[in-house]
C-alpha cells in the first residue's frame, strides 16, 4: 500500500487507552465496540495519537476487565514496563474499516447511521393520480442523523436516532415499524412516523 492509499484509509475506533495497569506493561482501555472478544484472536492492531497516522502494534494478550464493565486490558509486545505503558496513555486503538466484523441482518454500526438523510414516507396513497397528488406522495426530507442513543445493556429498550431538522432536534425510535428501510450504502433512512412524532420534540 502506498502513502496515498494509507492516508485515505478509513478506520474503525475500537478502544481508547486510559492508563497503565500493573508492572508488566499492560494498559487499561475504554472499550468502544460491541465485540471485545474479537481482540483475543487478533495478532496486530493499530494505534493512533491525536491526528497522527496510525501505526501497527503487535498484540500479545487481551482480556475484558470483569471488575470494571466496559474496560479491557491490552498487553502489547512493545510494552514490558510501567514506563512503556505510560507512553500509550491517550492512544486510540483502531482497525482498518474493511476488517470490521460483519453484522447480522437488521443490525448497524453507529458510524453507518450518523450522517444518513431521513425521509418521511407518505402514510396514505392519494385517490387521484394527478401531478399534485404525486408530489404529495413523494418522500419528504426530515433531516440528518447526528447521533444514536442506546438504553444500556441492563435496560431493555429501542435505540433512538437523533435527527437534526430545519426546525430543531427530532428523536426517532430505531424500530422496524418506524424505520422501514435503512440503506447505509445510499446514506438513506426511510421512516413512517406515528402521530406524535411528526413534529420536533419538545
Secondary structure as UniProt FT lines:
FT   HELIX           3..7
FT   STRAND          11..21
FT   TURN            22..25
FT   STRAND          26..31
FT   HELIX           36..41
FT   STRAND          44..48
FT   TURN            50..51
FT   STRAND          55..64
FT   TURN            66..67
FT   TURN            69..70
FT   STRAND          71..76
FT   TURN            77..78
FT   HELIX           82..86
FT   TURN            87..90
FT   STRAND          92..96
FT   HELIX           97..99
FT   TURN            105..106
FT   HELIX           110..113
FT   TURN            114..115
FT   STRAND          117..120
FT   HELIX           131..137
FT   STRAND          140..149
FT   TURN            153..154
FT   STRAND          160..165
FT   TURN            166..167
FT   STRAND          168..173
FT   TURN            176..178
FT   STRAND          179..183
FT   TURN            184..187
FT   STRAND          188..191
FT   TURN            195..196
//
